[in-house]
Structure formats: structure tokens, C-alpha cells
């Protein structure tokens, strides 16, 4: 075994599969998170989103939701599920299991983890199959459910504006696609081709398994159920970055209309700094000083002092080298808000970073890292994201890199940003 940082110990039981253990007596449950990843591609993203839904409908041994539910109930209230997520240009199939720590079960000495892991493995590898495909009636139902979920995004105008800005800004790039897929692709998906797609994904794509909690004196017991499969394709391990897009000479401005009372403004910036770059810690601290917290420059100067917006904040897309600022504004004030946002960025790029601001941002990030002791799901996401970026899975290396950032590095991070797209969702007919 090799150390993967202060949070995980990692090993590779076989080609195509990596196992990351975090033994801890802090919790009363044991959690297993299984990740399979594919590069985001148009069409494939909708197929995997549907497949994830169908996996929860039943398995070979438990061919319907009722029998699968009874199997889960037999594990003393375990939690089992499947979902799709996105990290940069990757679409992730995430399966998870949480069972009681054996020290807290009603029948002392009962092993819930081993049968739970076997169930999780079956959920991933043995979906219900009819004539070589998924059940047609289930597929129809899940298409309708996914269509409703995609349509519901339209009702959250802030999320919709963010999604539209990414789609416009990153058209033709993997990170511009949604992990939930595209409603226009749903009619063409059939049961047997969907099953072939899913089987191919299982055979070709790498698998990462994270297990955290009390694992006892033999932490590998039962884990072979999750480590006996996984793709060996070397290409599947490569990050789907592609060629960096050319930077625009001038920002593109797009205005769309919907019947909204409050306009939504989203600014999309590009930077050549991604997670794993030596300059990334400075970018993360710049983001907090600029707009990533309620005490940030954008909040204090644009919302509180100038009163130009209802809300404002910035966030990073670590694996894609993208930074976004989102604000609720009056449409007539949007140009003034854009100018004010850029003015604050320019101020920081010129080196006007107060020591107290920088230390406050550093302390905030360190506190957030410490809080992950109580949030295993978030700690696993951090570890997996770091794994995709090729850096240590644990938090110690992050702490050390943050300590080395000075004001000049923050100013350089601010100067490196380039405004690419300004998107405004204004009131009016759709």
C-alpha cells in the first residue's frame, strides 16, 4: 500500500481499479463510494444519466424495486444509491453505500459491510436485463422522469443563467455539456443499445473505490466485490482537456429574455490555471478575497456600498480553469455591475491586497478543510477531484500550499484572468 496523503491510503488491486481506504472510528457507519468516469460527450452524457437511474430499479438477484428494497432493509437501514455527477470534463457514475459500523448493530458481531459491498457491486455490474437490454417499460419511465428533471432546471433562474453561460462560453468543449444530458437525445435511446453502451463503459473505464469508517483489523475483507472489475484502457485514465481554447480579444455579450422580475448576470472568465498547477492555491485565495465569501470585495463594494445588485458571488471550476461571477441585478444596471466587477479585479491585479484580507481568506479555507472531518462525502469528493488533477488525495498538501501564497501570487492570479462571456437573463418574453 502507498500513502495517498493524510486522509487516504491507496492501492491498486488490479489494473483499472484503485482502492482508497480511510480507517476511522469517528463515525457510527461505514461508507463506500464507487466512481466510474467517462469523458463528457454529447449523447453519451444522456445515456449514462439514464443508466444511473435504471441501476436503482433492480438487479439480477433482486429484479424489482420491492425486492431490492427488502435487501437494503435487511442491512439494518443501509443507504444505497446511484447518481451522475460532473467534475471538469468528466461525467461520473457515482454509486454509494452506507451501513452501520459493526460495533453498533443490534446483533453484536454482525457483518453488514461484506453483504452491503456485494449488493453495491451487483447494483453496478448486474442490472436487470431483458433480451439483451434494459427493461423497455422502465426506460420509458426514466426518460419521462429525466425529462421533467431537465425541465425543472428552467424554473431556477439563477441556476439556468449559470448553465446558459457555460453552454455559450464552452460550446464544443466537454465542460460545456451537462452531466444530466440533453432532452433532445432522449427519443433516440433504445433498451439494447443502452445496455451495450453501459457494458462497454464498465469494461473500458477505470474504477475508484473509497471506503471510510471503522474497518476493523482486516480492512480488505469484503472489498474484493468492488475491486474485481474495472477497465484497463490507458486512454480512459487521461484527463479530457483537449486543446485550450483561444482567448477572445473582447468579451462576448449575450442577452436572453424570460418573464423574470430580477435579471441574472453571469460573467465567465478563463484562466490557464487548473487544480494541480503550482499557481492554483493563489487562484483559490484570490477567489475568496474577490467574491467567494460574504466578506469579499464584490459583496462589500458592489452590493453593500454601491447597492448595485441583490446578491453577488464568484466561484471556481477547478478542473476546467474557469471562474464565474453571478449576480442578481436590475437589467438597466448590468453594465455598471460588469464595470464594477472588473474594477475590483483590476484593483487586486495591481497588488492592492491587504494582508488581513489574504490571511482571512487563508484561515477560511483552512477551516473548511478542517470541517471535512465531519463530512465524509465532501472529503471523498475532494480526494477524487485531487486524484483527477494528479495531486495527493489528502488535505495536508493543500494546507502546505496555501501557507506559501503571498500577496504577489494573488495579484498574479487576478491579472491572469480574462473575461470571456457576459450573459444577462433579462425580463421580457421568452
VMD Tcl script that draws the C-alpha trace (Angstrom):
set ca {
  {0.00 0.00 0.00}
  {1.08 3.55 -0.65}
  {0.07 6.66 1.23}
  {-2.31 8.89 -0.68}
  {-1.99 11.82 1.71}
  {-3.16 12.23 5.30}
  {-6.73 11.13 4.59}
  {-6.48 8.02 2.40}
  {-4.22 5.03 1.91}
  {-4.30 3.93 -1.72}
  {-3.53 0.73 -3.56}
  {-4.26 -0.80 -6.95}
  {-5.62 -4.34 -6.52}
  {-5.67 -4.89 -10.27}
  {-5.23 -2.86 -13.48}
  {-8.13 -0.47 -13.93}
  {-9.12 -0.32 -10.26}
  {-7.81 1.76 -7.38}
  {-8.82 1.40 -3.74}
  {-8.61 4.26 -1.24}
  {-9.12 3.49 2.47}
  {-9.70 5.95 5.29}
  {-9.90 3.96 8.55}
  {-11.64 5.96 11.27}
  {-13.56 5.32 14.49}
  {-15.16 8.77 14.35}
  {-18.42 7.66 12.73}
  {-21.10 5.10 13.51}
  {-21.36 3.98 9.89}
  {-19.03 2.69 7.20}
  {-19.31 4.33 3.80}
  {-18.24 3.09 0.36}
  {-18.15 5.38 -2.69}
  {-17.53 3.88 -6.13}
  {-16.70 6.16 -9.07}
  {-16.60 5.29 -12.75}
  {-15.79 8.11 -15.14}
  {-16.23 8.87 -18.82}
  {-15.24 11.95 -20.81}
  {-18.30 14.15 -21.28}
  {-19.58 13.64 -24.82}
  {-22.81 14.74 -26.43}
  {-25.21 11.81 -26.48}
  {-23.17 9.67 -24.13}
  {-23.94 12.06 -21.28}
  {-27.68 11.38 -21.70}
  {-27.11 7.62 -21.92}
  {-25.13 7.47 -18.70}
  {-27.66 9.68 -16.89}
  {-30.41 7.23 -17.86}
  {-28.33 4.18 -16.99}
  {-27.68 5.52 -13.50}
  {-31.41 5.82 -12.93}
  {-32.06 2.31 -14.21}
  {-29.44 0.76 -11.94}
  {-31.56 1.70 -8.93}
  {-34.60 -0.16 -10.32}
  {-33.26 -3.67 -9.67}
  {-30.51 -6.25 -10.16}
  {-30.20 -9.83 -11.36}
  {-30.81 -11.18 -7.84}
  {-33.38 -8.51 -6.93}
  {-35.29 -7.93 -10.17}
  {-37.62 -5.16 -8.99}
  {-37.65 -2.23 -6.62}
  {-39.63 -4.13 -3.97}
  {-37.14 -6.99 -3.67}
  {-34.20 -4.60 -3.88}
  {-35.76 -2.53 -1.11}
  {-36.12 -5.61 1.08}
  {-32.46 -6.48 0.51}
  {-31.44 -2.99 1.62}
  {-33.78 -3.15 4.64}
  {-32.14 -6.43 5.67}
  {-28.90 -4.48 6.10}
  {-30.35 -2.65 9.13}
  {-31.29 0.57 7.40}
  {-28.43 0.82 4.94}
  {-28.41 3.53 2.26}
  {-27.63 2.50 -1.34}
  {-27.91 4.61 -4.48}
  {-26.57 5.71 -7.85}
  {-26.25 9.16 -9.42}
  {-24.32 11.09 -12.04}
  {-22.01 13.99 -11.26}
  {-19.61 16.24 -13.15}
  {-16.04 17.26 -12.48}
  {-14.49 19.36 -15.22}
  {-14.74 17.46 -18.49}
  {-15.61 14.18 -16.76}
  {-19.03 12.65 -16.27}
  {-19.04 10.44 -13.18}
  {-21.21 7.47 -12.32}
  {-21.24 7.51 -8.51}
  {-22.58 4.53 -6.56}
  {-22.60 4.68 -2.78}
  {-23.34 2.54 0.25}
  {-23.58 3.39 3.94}
  {-24.05 0.68 6.60}
  {-23.87 0.60 10.37}
  {-20.49 0.16 11.99}
  {-20.42 -3.46 13.30}
  {-19.89 -2.09 16.83}
  {-23.36 -0.52 16.79}
  {-25.59 -3.18 15.20}
  {-28.38 -4.72 17.24}
  {-26.78 -8.17 16.96}
  {-23.14 -7.73 18.08}
  {-20.60 -9.11 15.65}
  {-22.95 -8.99 12.65}
  {-21.06 -8.08 9.45}
  {-23.17 -5.72 7.35}
  {-20.31 -4.36 5.25}
  {-19.48 -7.53 3.30}
  {-23.06 -8.22 2.10}
  {-23.53 -4.48 1.56}
  {-20.48 -4.27 -0.70}
  {-21.69 -7.34 -2.59}
  {-25.03 -5.63 -3.15}
  {-23.31 -2.44 -4.31}
  {-21.19 -4.44 -6.76}
  {-24.27 -6.18 -8.12}
  {-26.03 -2.85 -8.49}
  {-23.14 -1.72 -10.70}
  {-22.45 -4.88 -12.70}
  {-25.69 -6.85 -12.91}
  {-28.65 -4.64 -13.85}
  {-31.92 -6.29 -14.81}
  {-31.61 -7.47 -18.43}
  {-34.42 -8.44 -20.81}
  {-33.47 -9.79 -24.25}
  {-30.08 -8.13 -24.07}
  {-31.32 -4.71 -22.97}
  {-32.76 -2.74 -20.11}
  {-36.46 -3.22 -19.44}
  {-38.34 -1.14 -22.01}
  {-41.08 -0.04 -19.58}
  {-38.52 1.12 -17.04}
  {-36.63 3.00 -19.72}
  {-39.81 4.83 -20.79}
  {-40.50 5.82 -17.19}
  {-36.96 7.03 -16.54}
  {-36.93 9.02 -19.79}
  {-40.05 10.82 -18.63}
  {-38.56 11.42 -15.18}
  {-35.28 12.74 -16.58}
  {-37.17 14.99 -19.00}
  {-39.04 16.51 -16.04}
  {-35.81 17.00 -14.11}
  {-34.21 18.78 -17.05}
  {-37.30 20.96 -17.48}
  {-37.29 21.85 -13.78}
  {-33.89 23.50 -14.19}
  {-35.64 26.19 -16.22}
  {-37.59 27.23 -13.12}
  {-34.46 28.04 -11.08}
  {-33.45 31.17 -12.95}
  {-30.10 31.62 -11.19}
  {-29.07 28.04 -11.99}
  {-30.44 28.42 -15.51}
  {-28.40 31.56 -16.15}
  {-25.27 29.82 -14.89}
  {-25.96 26.82 -17.14}
  {-26.60 29.00 -20.19}
  {-23.40 30.98 -19.63}
  {-21.35 27.75 -19.51}
  {-23.10 26.37 -22.61}
  {-22.40 29.52 -24.60}
  {-18.91 30.08 -23.30}
  {-17.77 26.44 -23.64}
  {-19.65 25.37 -26.78}
  {-17.74 22.47 -28.32}
  {-15.85 21.76 -25.07}
  {-16.54 18.83 -22.76}
  {-17.09 21.08 -19.73}
  {-19.89 22.86 -21.62}
  {-22.07 19.73 -21.51}
  {-24.37 18.75 -18.66}
  {-23.96 15.50 -16.75}
  {-27.78 15.20 -16.77}
  {-27.80 15.01 -20.56}
  {-29.99 16.63 -23.17}
  {-33.76 16.17 -23.53}
  {-33.40 16.20 -27.34}
  {-31.36 12.98 -27.17}
  {-33.94 11.00 -25.16}
  {-36.21 9.77 -28.02}
  {-33.36 8.02 -29.84}
  {-32.20 5.89 -26.88}
  {-33.30 2.23 -27.05}
  {-33.03 -0.57 -24.44}
  {-30.44 -2.81 -26.12}
  {-28.06 -0.13 -27.42}
  {-28.20 1.50 -23.97}
  {-27.22 -1.78 -22.31}
  {-24.34 -2.22 -24.78}
  {-23.17 1.32 -24.04}
  {-23.24 0.63 -20.30}
  {-21.43 -2.71 -20.63}
  {-18.73 -1.07 -22.75}
  {-18.31 1.65 -20.12}
  {-17.84 -0.95 -17.40}
  {-15.27 -2.79 -19.48}
  {-13.24 0.24 -20.53}
  {-13.37 2.84 -17.78}
  {-11.31 2.89 -14.58}
  {-12.94 2.43 -11.20}
  {-12.01 4.18 -7.96}
  {-13.39 2.89 -4.66}
  {-13.27 4.95 -1.46}
  {-14.11 3.22 1.84}
  {-14.19 5.20 5.08}
  {-15.11 4.36 8.66}
  {-14.25 1.62 11.12}
  {-12.76 -1.19 9.06}
  {-11.54 -3.46 11.86}
  {-8.29 -5.44 11.96}
  {-8.72 -6.65 8.37}
  {-9.71 -3.60 6.29}
  {-9.69 -5.51 2.98}
  {-12.38 -8.03 3.96}
  {-15.29 -7.93 1.53}
  {-13.70 -5.34 -0.73}
  {-12.90 -7.85 -3.47}
  {-16.53 -7.50 -4.57}
  {-15.74 -3.94 -5.67}
  {-12.18 -4.44 -6.91}
  {-12.65 -7.38 -9.26}
  {-13.61 -5.29 -12.25}
  {-12.69 -2.04 -13.94}
  {-11.38 -1.02 -17.34}
  {-7.72 -1.32 -18.29}
  {-7.78 1.21 -21.15}
  {-4.87 3.62 -20.68}
  {-6.79 6.27 -22.61}
  {-9.57 6.13 -20.04}
  {-7.20 7.43 -17.35}
  {-6.19 10.52 -19.32}
  {-7.82 13.84 -18.47}
  {-10.11 15.03 -21.33}
  {-8.72 18.54 -21.53}
  {-8.11 18.77 -25.26}
  {-6.51 21.88 -26.73}
  {-7.07 25.06 -24.68}
  {-9.49 27.39 -26.49}
  {-8.19 30.64 -27.86}
  {-8.84 33.64 -25.69}
  {-11.24 36.23 -27.05}
  {-9.93 39.68 -27.82}
  {-13.16 41.14 -26.49}
  {-15.72 39.56 -24.18}
  {-18.80 38.18 -25.88}
  {-22.06 39.65 -24.57}
  {-25.30 37.67 -24.77}
  {-28.71 38.81 -23.54}
  {-31.71 36.48 -23.40}
  {-35.19 37.20 -22.12}
  {-37.61 35.37 -19.89}
  {-40.51 36.64 -17.77}
  {-38.39 37.37 -14.67}
  {-38.69 40.25 -12.22}
  {-34.98 40.16 -11.33}
  {-32.33 39.91 -14.03}
  {-29.48 37.43 -13.63}
  {-25.98 38.38 -14.68}
  {-23.17 35.82 -15.09}
  {-19.60 36.64 -16.09}
  {-17.40 33.80 -17.31}
  {-13.62 34.14 -17.05}
  {-10.85 31.90 -18.39}
  {-7.53 31.22 -16.77}
  {-4.73 28.84 -17.67}
  {-4.51 27.79 -14.02}
  {-6.14 24.49 -13.12}
  {-6.15 22.38 -9.99}
  {-2.72 20.76 -9.82}
  {-0.92 23.85 -11.14}
  {1.55 25.50 -8.74}
  {-0.44 28.72 -9.14}
  {-3.80 27.17 -8.18}
  {-3.59 27.88 -4.40}
  {-3.13 31.57 -5.20}
  {-6.15 31.46 -7.53}
  {-8.26 29.86 -4.78}
  {-7.29 32.57 -2.30}
  {-7.84 35.32 -4.88}
  {-11.35 33.98 -5.46}
  {-12.20 34.23 -1.76}
  {-10.82 37.77 -1.48}
  {-12.58 38.83 -4.70}
  {-16.05 37.30 -4.46}
  {-16.10 33.82 -2.91}
  {-17.32 34.80 0.56}
  {-19.77 37.16 2.24}
  {-16.86 39.37 3.33}
  {-15.37 39.58 -0.16}
  {-14.63 42.68 -2.23}
  {-17.56 42.18 -4.61}
  {-20.05 41.75 -1.78}
  {-18.81 44.69 0.25}
  {-18.24 47.19 -2.56}
  {-20.92 46.33 -5.13}
  {-23.80 45.03 -3.05}
  {-23.38 46.69 0.33}
  {-21.83 50.06 -0.53}
  {-22.98 50.77 -4.09}
  {-26.27 48.83 -3.84}
  {-25.97 47.74 -7.47}
  {-27.17 44.14 -7.02}
  {-29.35 41.88 -4.90}
  {-26.67 39.21 -4.49}
  {-23.21 38.59 -5.91}
  {-20.52 35.94 -5.61}
  {-17.77 34.16 -7.51}
  {-16.75 30.51 -7.75}
  {-14.11 28.36 -9.44}
  {-14.36 25.33 -11.71}
  {-11.06 23.82 -10.54}
  {-10.52 21.19 -13.25}
  {-11.51 23.45 -16.16}
  {-9.65 26.67 -15.44}
  {-12.90 28.67 -15.35}
  {-14.07 31.34 -12.90}
  {-17.63 32.68 -12.73}
  {-19.27 35.68 -11.10}
  {-23.06 35.55 -10.67}
  {-25.29 38.43 -9.57}
  {-28.95 39.34 -9.30}
  {-29.38 42.81 -10.80}
  {-31.71 45.28 -12.42}
  {-31.16 44.83 -16.15}
  {-30.54 48.56 -16.60}
  {-27.67 48.41 -14.09}
  {-25.93 45.39 -15.66}
  {-23.23 47.40 -17.44}
  {-22.39 49.27 -14.25}
  {-22.12 45.96 -12.37}
  {-19.81 44.50 -15.02}
  {-17.59 47.57 -14.81}
  {-17.53 47.41 -11.00}
  {-16.63 43.71 -11.02}
  {-13.77 44.32 -13.43}
  {-12.62 47.32 -11.42}
  {-12.28 45.19 -8.28}
  {-10.37 42.52 -10.20}
  {-8.05 45.17 -11.61}
  {-7.50 46.61 -8.16}
  {-6.35 43.21 -6.87}
  {-4.26 42.58 -10.01}
  {-2.42 45.85 -9.30}
  {-1.31 44.37 -5.98}
  {-3.76 46.13 -3.67}
  {-4.31 43.09 -1.45}
  {-4.40 43.84 2.25}
  {-2.52 41.37 4.48}
  {-5.63 40.96 6.63}
  {-7.71 40.05 3.59}
  {-5.24 37.42 2.48}
  {-4.89 35.90 5.93}
  {-8.65 35.90 6.40}
  {-9.12 34.00 3.14}
  {-6.37 31.56 4.10}
  {-7.96 30.92 7.52}
  {-11.36 30.40 5.92}
  {-10.03 27.74 3.55}
  {-8.12 26.04 6.35}
  {-11.28 25.97 8.48}
  {-13.26 24.49 5.62}
  {-10.64 21.79 5.20}
  {-10.79 21.01 8.92}
  {-14.60 20.80 8.79}
  {-14.32 17.90 6.34}
  {-13.56 15.69 9.34}
  {-17.33 15.70 9.87}
  {-18.37 15.38 6.21}
  {-17.06 12.17 4.66}
  {-18.96 12.65 1.40}
  {-17.29 16.03 0.84}
  {-13.89 14.61 1.85}
  {-14.26 11.83 -0.72}
  {-15.23 14.35 -3.42}
  {-12.15 16.42 -2.56}
  {-9.96 13.32 -2.70}
  {-11.37 12.18 -6.02}
  {-11.08 15.63 -7.56}
  {-7.45 15.79 -6.44}
  {-6.89 12.34 -7.94}
  {-8.22 13.58 -11.29}
  {-5.83 16.53 -11.07}
  {-2.86 14.26 -10.31}
  {-2.12 15.63 -6.85}
  {-2.16 13.97 -3.39}
  {-5.61 12.90 -2.26}
  {-5.32 14.20 1.29}
  {-5.54 17.67 2.78}
  {-2.03 18.10 4.17}
  {-0.51 19.05 0.82}
  {-3.34 21.59 0.34}
  {-2.60 23.18 3.71}
  {1.10 23.46 2.92}
  {0.47 25.03 -0.49}
  {-1.90 27.63 0.98}
  {0.69 28.65 3.56}
  {3.15 29.53 0.78}
  {0.89 32.02 -1.06}
  {1.81 35.68 -0.74}
  {0.19 38.90 -1.97}
  {2.22 38.94 -5.19}
  {0.91 35.49 -6.11}
  {-2.69 36.59 -5.51}
  {-2.13 39.67 -7.69}
  {-0.69 37.48 -10.45}
  {-3.76 35.20 -10.26}
  {-6.06 38.22 -10.63}
  {-4.08 39.55 -13.59}
  {-4.19 36.18 -15.36}
  {-8.00 36.11 -15.59}
  {-9.58 37.06 -18.93}
  {-13.26 37.93 -19.24}
  {-14.72 35.68 -21.95}
  {-18.52 35.87 -21.78}
  {-21.07 38.22 -20.20}
  {-24.51 36.63 -20.02}
  {-27.64 38.53 -18.98}
  {-31.03 36.93 -18.40}
  {-33.39 39.90 -18.52}
  {-37.13 40.31 -18.15}
  {-39.32 40.08 -21.21}
  {-40.98 37.49 -23.45}
  {-39.12 34.16 -23.62}
}
mol new
graphics top color blue
foreach p $ca { graphics top sphere $p radius 0.5 }
foreach p [lrange $ca 0 end-1] q [lrange $ca 1 end] { graphics top cylinder $p $q radius 0.2 }
display resetview
